[in-house]
Amino acid sequence: MEQQAIFSVSEVNAFIKALLDRVPQLQEIYVRGEISNYKLYPSGHHYFTLKDEGGALKCVMFKGSAAHLRFRPENGMKVIAFGRVSVFPRDGAYQLYVNQLTAEGVGDLHVAFEQLKDKLWKEGLFDPAHKKPLPRYPGTVAVVTSSAGAAVHDMIRILNARWPLAKVVLLPVRVQGAEAPPEIAGALRYANRWRVADVIITGRGGGSIEDLWAFNDEGVARAIYDSEIPVISAVGHEPDVTIADFVADARASTPSNAAEIAVPDRNELRRRLSVIEARMAQSERARLDALRKRLTELARKRALTDPTAFVSDKRLLLDYTRKNLAAAAQRQVSERQRTFAALCASLDALSPLKVLGRGYAVARGADGRVLKSAADAEVGEHIDVTLGNGALNCVVEARKLGGNENE
């Protein structure tokens, strides 16, 4: 009996790998499925599983192939993977080595657009509070676009026609291809660093989503957001929408429309100035008419037609006032004279001299006190007796007290 060959694990895995590698259908194969267990390793390699209702297939996408991805794979996303099926000898498991990955149902560019849009929206790059107002009368306008396209010529023509006072600075960049995003972002940073303009227009003419993709780049979006100079996004035509449109301070439907937004229309401004001039002239005429009317009224005033009349009127008023004051003073003096006379009569009636004049006398002791009783004086005391006319110096020889008693 012939002895059966014995293989090592590595030999079996290598044998199976060689078999699979010789099958042409497995070397360039498209596989449709739903992503699950998606992981991105620090090495840059992507590992995930494609599954459907009946099975699952392990997949790996190496860093070199993943660099061409335009969207970020996510669990639950339905995709179409292109690559080759082979065996990883170390594990003995077959897997799909993915070279290309495309979102099923919608383009991968659309998926990338929505993913970046959602990411930047969550970070607040679309917040209206961050958007800066455009200058009303810019002195310099910077245009970041291709110098070879028709869009730049249209913008320069419209800018010069609408507002020739503004200086136009062209910062030429590529607007299509892999080199376009860093050039656009670099031009925006340069314009801000050197303050070359008061407002920036960045964009390009219309095209496919691939042609406009430079303005869906995250680096360009962040350069627009970081710009201290207001930025107008002018990409494609009216239906075209890019990430730059959401981040910019203003969005124009076309490059030509961006030029119209960036600067005022001199003809419109001239018309507005004419209206303001007419209103100012009308206002001044009305003011002059009012002043002229006032001047006429003042010229008819008596103070101007007969200047001495004012003095005469004041003189009459002075005489009248003086007469009134004199009469009032005379009345007051007469009144006070009558009051004084009445008071004098009352005082005279109460005067002790009146009493003395009728034969009465006032006796005072040596100390000047009025003697009201005989008991107030002592025998031998000197007293003064005041009469109605003159006075007597007397010596008390005797006192007659009440009851006619002598002492």
Secondary structure, DSSP 8 states (H G I E B T S, - for coil): --------HHHHHHHHHHHHHT-GGGTSEEEEEEEEEEEE-TTS-EEEEEE-SS-EEEEEE-HHHHTT-SS---TT-EEEEEEEEEEETTTTEEEEEEEEEEESSS-HHHHHHHHHHHHHHHHTTT-GGG-----SS-SEEEEEE-SSSHHHHHHHHHHHHH-TTSEEEEEE---SSTTHHHHHHHHHHHHHHTT--SEEEEEE----TTTTGGGG-HHHHHHHHH-SS-EEEEESSTT---HHHHHSSEE-SSHHHHHHHHS--HHHHHHHHHHHHHHHHHHHHHHHHHHHHHHHHHHTSHHHH-HHHHHHHHHHHHHHHHHHHHHHHHHHHHHHHHHHHHHHHHHHHT-HHHHHHTT--EEE-TTS-B--SGGGS-TT-EEEEE-SSSEEEEE----EETTTEE-
